[in-house]
Every structure is written in structure tokens, then in C-alpha cells.
């Protein structure tokens, strides 16, 4: 057959076209095969299982995942476990084509809380419960004062603040020796009461301890608590009987005395009672005022769940008694009306400070005569200038044995005109340390010191009286007549 040149040219063109089509087909086919081969050799992590998801402290948590090879050849796959963003374990697993392998990790945590888990971008969590944690509270002893042979019941609450149930052993210890123990199982968040019973025939005080909580049981014959107190703590016994409230003892007094004796016979509170007894000058005062305050509190309160000396503070005790009790009624009861009785009660500088802070305000009228009022008149007025406050504080202290008390007048220069050029305070030397202190109404009749000399006390009074705006120019000391309660001498400004 003869073929023309044009035909030949057309045929060559078609061949080239067919070749290009075939080449393109082959390239596309090769690409598809390559892509398919990549998918076949890739491993996947399709699932994450955490069991159990809630555990107790120290229990094992299992974390597992499936590795499936959907490729065409056997492959290695690296699996990484992180807990709270920290890498904790790594495993390499080899998976045959079309097969699935399970990779399992185990984790143990002791600290309670939620832990976040991640395995190759799959996330989950588990929680560790707080272990049983016990606290003992509310130790009660009843009766506090028992007759010989009478049963005494001791109870305490045990609480479980954990998230799991647990058991706790509680022991009853009497005078340092364990006499009984009990095991108590408590659900999470629950509280149980544990009870013990014992009796003693011998008269005396018995220390009671339950799992770190301590108390006291007293065994005494009926109506003999004062006899026991006299035998164990005679000093306190005699001070107690000096109190004006106990000159005639009735049932109310006996109940309060029992409460006080119950605390006083406990060695744990010895320091608190010694502090009470040492307030003021013991051989000069008429009675122990903090002990009177405790008696007033005992009239109103049972000391079963309330203990006014557990964290003893004189200020707290006195303020509680003088402000809150029915005997005092915030200083408005009859017990505060008699001047001489109040003088007997205010038998230490600290007691004077507390009383005057609560009852006296500053009052001055320009041109008034200075220092002419008696201590008793100032007591009734409940107000006055610095010289009034000073003479009243002086009178209280002098009458209660602070023999080296005086009124201290300080004069000073002051740059600003129209202000006072002097100030007067009560200064005293404390026989317990021979140092000087001042009772100053600047700031509300407060005790300041100690100072090692009258001069240092005068400098301090100057700073307070001038509000720090002047220097001390001169000072003088002034006495009062205890019979009249008035100044014997006067001061001059110059």
C-alpha cells in the first residue's frame, strides 16, 4: 500500500499523541499505586482504654490502646505514654500486615487528684481518691466530777475526711496507761462517736487522753470539791475564798466553783492560773481580779464545751467577763456603781488600762480649772482631761500597793500656737522589775514602758502629749492626797 507523505505525517502525529496518553496513564497509575502502598504500610491508634478510671491511692491503673496495621508489610510502631504532660513510658510494637496488637501500660499514683493521660495524641484521665484521713474531736467527759465508784463516760468524735472508707484504732489512756482500745470503721465524709466508760474509787484527779485529746476527770465525795482543791492547789483555794462574790456560798456559787476547780486541777492550765494569781501586787491587793472574772464567766457558762483558759490572755478574759457576763452587763450593773469596790477591783496597771479604755472619754473646756476634781468625782463623770485621767489612774494604783506612783507633768515648746504646752500622765515604778511605766490618756489611757528612768518616761510623755511636734522642756512630779483623792501640788506652764 502506498501511503502519502501527509498520511505518514498524520500517522506519526497520532502515534505521538497515543504515546503521550499512554505515558500519562502509566504515570497516574504509578502514583496511585504509590499512594495505596503508603496507606497500607501506615499504622493507626484507633482507641484508648483506661481501667479503672477511679482508684485508691497505690492501686494500679491499666492504660491500653490498639495498634492495627492496615498496610501491606510488617512495621514497627512507637507508642508513647505521657501523664500530666510528662513522658513516663515508651514501647515499640511490631505489627504484621492486617493485624492488630494491644499495647498496655500500667501506672501507680499515690497522691490524690486527677491525672491527665495521653497516648499518641489520644487523651483521657483517671482519678486517685484521697485515702481515709481521720481526725478526733469533741472530747467529752461526763460527769467531770464523779463520786468514788461512779461511772465516767468518755466520748470523742472520729471523722473521715478522705474519699474512701477506713478503720482507725482509738485508745483510752488514764494517767498515762492504756486501759481500752476500739476500732472504728468510718465511711468517707462521715463522723462517728466512740464511747468508753471507766470508774475509780480513789479520790483525786485523773488525766484522760483519747488519741491526742486530753482532759481531766475528778473523783471526789459529794460537796468536797473545795477540800480537794485545798489539798492539791491551796494557794488558789485561799485566793478563791477571798473573792467578794464568795463570802456567802450558795448553789450557784458551788456550781461555778466546781467548774473553776475542774480547770485548776488540770496541770495543763497551771501556767494560766499562775498568771492570774500574779496579776497586781499579791500582798497588797484585796483579791485576785482575774479569778473574779473567771468566776463571773463560770456563773453564765458550763465549761464542758467552753474553756476560757485554754488559750489564756488576761485582756481576753477580762474583756469577756466585764463586757459579756450577766454579773457585769457591760459595766452597767450594780457591781460597778460603788467607787471603793471598783478601786479594789482595779488592782493592777493592766486592769486600770482596760477599765479606763472602756469607760472614760477625753473632755476639756478651755479656761477650766485644772486638776481640781477628786478621783471619785472623775469616776462618776466618766470623762476628763489628761490631768483627770492621770489622778484617777494614780489613785487606783496607789490604793492597791503601787507606792511609787506619781503624776508626771511635762512642759514642752511647740511651734504651732494655740495648742497645749503641757501634758500630765500617771507614772509608776513596778516593784516586780523596778522599771518605770506610764498610764497615758493620749490614745485612750494605755500603759507604756518600760523606761529605765523618770527622765525617759517624761520624754515619752512629751512625744505623746505634743503628738511628736515638740521637745521636752521640763518635767515635774506631783503627789495626791489619798484621803481626798486630789492633787497636793499644782503645776505651772512657762
Residue pairs with C-beta under 8 A, 6 or more apart in sequence:
3 11
37 71
37 72
39 70
39 71
40 70
40 71
40 72
40 73
40 97
41 69
41 71
41 72
41 73
41 75
42 70
42 71
43 67
43 68
43 69
43 70
43 71
43 75
43 77
43 95
44 67
44 68
44 70
45 65
45 66
45 67
45 79
45 119
45 120
45 121
45 122
46 66
46 68
47 65
47 66
47 122
48 63
48 64
48 65
48 117
48 119
48 122
48 123
48 124
49 62
49 63
49 64
49 65
50 61
50 62
50 63
50 117
50 124
50 125
50 126
51 61
51 62
51 64
52 59
52 61
52 126
53 61
53 124
53 125
53 126
53 127
54 126
54 127
54 129
55 61
55 109
55 126
55 127
55 128
55 129
56 128
56 129
56 131
56 164
57 109
57 110
57 111
57 112
57 128
57 129
57 130
57 131
58 108
58 110
59 108
59 128
60 106
60 107
60 108
61 106
61 107
61 108
61 109
61 126
62 104
62 105
62 106
63 81
63 104
63 105
63 106
63 107
63 117
63 119
63 124
64 102
64 103
64 104
64 105
65 79
65 102
65 103
65 119
65 120
65 122
66 100
66 101
66 102
66 103
67 77
67 79
67 93
67 95
67 100
67 101
67 102
67 103
68 95
68 99
68 100
68 101
69 75
69 77
69 95
69 96
69 97
69 98
69 99
69 100
70 98
71 97
72 97
73 97
74 94
74 95
74 96
74 97
75 94
75 95
76 92
76 93
76 94
76 95
77 92
77 93
77 94
77 95
78 90
78 91
78 92
79 90
79 91
79 92
79 93
79 103
79 119
79 120
80 87
80 89
80 90
80 119
80 120
81 87
81 88
81 89
81 90
81 91
81 105
81 107
81 117
81 118
81 119
82 88
82 117
82 118
82 119
83 107
83 115
83 116
83 117
84 115
84 116
85 116
85 118
88 105
88 107
89 105
91 103
91 105
93 101
93 103
94 101
95 101
105 119
107 115
107 117
107 126
109 115
109 128
110 128
111 128
112 128
112 129
112 130
112 131
112 163
113 127
113 128
114 125
114 126
114 127
115 125
115 126
115 127
115 128
116 123
116 124
116 125
117 123
117 124
117 125
117 126
118 124
129 162
129 163
129 164
130 161
130 162
130 163
130 164
131 162
131 163
131 164
131 166
132 160
132 162
132 164
132 165
132 166
132 167
132 168
132 186
132 188
133 160
133 161
133 162
134 158
134 159
134 160
134 161
134 166
134 168
134 186
135 158
135 159
135 161
136 156
136 157
136 158
136 159
136 170
136 210
136 211
136 212
136 213
137 156
137 157
137 159
137 213
138 155
138 156
138 157
138 305
139 154
139 155
139 156
139 208
139 210
139 213
139 214
139 215
140 153
140 154
140 155
140 156
140 304
140 305
141 152
141 153
141 154
141 208
141 215
141 216
141 217
142 152
142 153
142 155
142 304
143 150
143 152
144 216
144 217
144 218
144 258
144 262
144 303
144 304
145 218
145 219
145 220
145 225
145 258
145 261
145 262
146 152
146 199
146 200
146 217
146 218
146 219
146 220
147 219
147 220
147 221
147 222
148 200
148 201
148 202
148 203
148 219
148 221
149 199
149 200
149 201
150 199
150 219
151 197
151 198
151 199
152 197
152 198
152 199
152 200
152 217
153 195
153 196
153 197
154 172
154 195
154 196
154 197
154 198
154 208
154 210
154 215
154 217
155 193
155 194
155 195
155 196
156 170
156 193
156 194
156 210
156 211
156 213
157 191
157 192
157 193
157 194
158 168
158 170
158 184
158 186
158 191
158 192
158 193
158 194
158 211
159 186
159 190
159 191
160 166
160 168
160 186
160 187
160 188
160 189
160 190
160 191
161 189
162 188
163 188
163 189
164 188
165 185
165 186
165 187
165 188
166 185
166 186
167 183
167 184
167 185
167 186
168 183
168 184
168 186
169 181
169 182
169 183
169 184
170 181
170 182
170 183
170 184
170 194
170 210
170 211
171 178
171 180
171 181
171 210
171 211
172 178
172 179
172 180
172 181
172 196
172 198
172 208
172 209
172 210
173 179
173 208
173 209
173 210
174 198
174 206
174 207
174 208
174 209
175 206
175 207
176 207
179 198
180 196
180 198
182 194
182 196
184 192
184 194
186 192
194 210
196 210
200 206
200 217
200 219
201 219
202 219
203 219
203 220
203 221
203 224
203 228
204 218
204 219
204 228
205 216
205 217
205 218
205 219
205 228
205 232
205 265
205 266
206 216
206 217
206 218
206 219
207 214
207 215
207 216
207 266
207 267
208 214
208 215
208 216
208 217
209 215
214 268
215 266
216 262
216 265
216 266
218 225
218 228
218 261
218 262
218 265
220 227
220 228
223 254
225 254
225 257
225 258
225 261
226 237
226 257
226 261
228 261
228 265
229 236
229 237
229 240
229 261
229 264
229 265
230 237
232 265
233 264
233 265
233 273
235 277
236 264
236 273
236 277
236 291
239 277
239 287
239 288
239 291
240 246
240 257
240 260
240 291
240 295
242 286
242 287
242 288
243 287
243 288
243 291
243 292
243 295
244 287
244 292
244 341
244 344
245 253
245 292
245 295
245 296
245 327
246 253
246 257
246 295
249 257
252 299
255 298
256 295
256 298
256 299
257 295
257 298
259 298
259 301
259 302
259 303
260 291
260 294
260 295
260 298
262 303
263 269
263 273
263 303
263 307
263 309
264 273
269 309
269 310
269 312
271 312
272 309
272 312
273 309
275 290
275 312
275 314
276 288
276 290
276 291
276 294
276 314
276 317
277 288
277 291
279 288
279 289
279 290
279 314
279 347
279 348
279 350
279 351
280 288
280 289
280 347
280 348
280 351
280 400
280 401
281 347
281 348
281 400
281 401
281 402
281 431
283 401
284 347
284 400
284 401
285 344
285 347
285 348
285 400
285 401
286 344
286 347
287 344
287 347
289 318
289 345
289 346
289 347
289 348
289 351
290 314
290 317
290 318
292 321
292 345
293 317
293 318
293 320
293 321
293 322
294 308
294 309
294 317
294 321
296 321
296 325
296 327
296 328
297 308
297 317
297 320
297 321
297 325
299 325
299 326
299 327
300 324
300 325
300 326
300 327
301 308
308 317
308 320
309 317
314 350
315 350
315 354
318 351
318 354
319 354
321 327
321 328
322 328
322 330
322 331
322 354
322 355
322 358
323 330
323 331
323 358
324 330
326 333
327 333
327 335
328 335
328 336
331 358
331 359
335 341
336 342
339 376
339 379
339 380
342 355
342 379
343 395
343 396
343 399
343 400
344 399
344 400
345 351
346 352
346 355
346 396
346 400
347 396
347 400
347 401
348 400
349 397
349 402
349 428
349 430
349 437
349 439
349 447
350 447
352 393
352 396
352 397
352 439
352 445
352 447
353 439
353 445
353 446
353 447
356 389
356 392
356 393
356 439
356 441
356 444
356 445
357 444
357 445
357 446
359 382
360 382
360 383
360 384
360 389
360 392
360 441
360 445
361 382
361 383
362 383
362 384
362 385
362 386
362 389
362 441
363 381
363 383
363 384
363 385
364 385
368 385
370 385
370 387
370 490
370 491
371 387
371 388
371 391
371 424
371 486
371 487
371 490
371 491
372 486
372 487
373 381
373 384
373 388
373 391
373 486
374 484
374 485
374 486
375 391
375 392
375 394
375 395
375 396
375 480
375 485
375 486
376 485
377 485
378 384
378 388
378 389
378 391
378 392
379 392
381 388
384 392
386 423
386 424
386 425
386 440
386 441
386 442
386 465
387 407
387 424
387 487
389 426
389 439
389 441
389 445
390 407
390 408
390 424
390 425
390 426
390 439
390 441
391 407
391 426
391 480
391 485
391 486
391 487
393 426
393 439
393 445
394 405
394 406
394 407
394 426
394 480
395 480
395 482
395 485
397 405
397 426
397 428
397 439
398 405
398 480
398 482
399 482
401 431
402 428
402 429
402 430
402 431
404 428
404 429
404 431
405 426
405 427
405 428
405 429
406 426
406 427
406 428
406 477
406 478
406 479
407 424
407 425
407 426
407 427
407 477
407 478
407 479
407 480
407 487
408 424
408 425
408 426
408 427
408 438
408 454
408 457
408 458
408 461
408 475
408 476
408 477
408 478
409 422
409 423
409 424
409 475
409 476
409 477
409 478
409 491
410 422
410 423
410 424
410 425
410 458
410 461
410 462
410 465
410 472
410 474
410 475
411 421
411 422
411 472
411 473
411 474
411 475
411 491
411 493
411 494
412 421
412 422
412 423
412 462
412 465
412 466
412 470
412 471
412 472
412 473
413 421
413 470
413 471
413 473
414 420
414 421
414 466
414 469
414 470
415 469
415 470
416 469
419 466
419 469
420 465
420 466
421 470
421 493
422 465
422 491
422 493
423 442
423 461
423 462
423 464
423 465
423 466
424 461
424 478
424 491
425 438
425 439
425 440
425 441
425 442
425 461
425 464
425 465
426 438
426 439
426 440
427 436
427 437
427 438
427 439
427 454
427 457
427 461
427 477
428 436
428 437
428 438
428 439
429 435
429 436
429 437
430 436
430 437
430 450
433 450
435 449
435 450
435 451
435 452
436 449
436 450
436 451
436 452
436 453
436 454
436 456
436 457
437 447
437 448
437 449
437 450
437 451
437 457
438 447
438 448
438 449
438 451
438 457
438 460
438 461
439 445
439 446
439 447
440 446
440 448
440 461
440 464
442 464
442 465
443 464
448 460
448 464
449 457
449 460
451 457
451 460
454 475
454 477
455 475
458 472
458 475
459 472
461 475
462 470
462 471
462 472
462 475
474 494
476 491
478 487
478 488
478 489
478 490
478 491
479 487
479 488
479 489
480 486
480 487
480 488
481 487
481 488
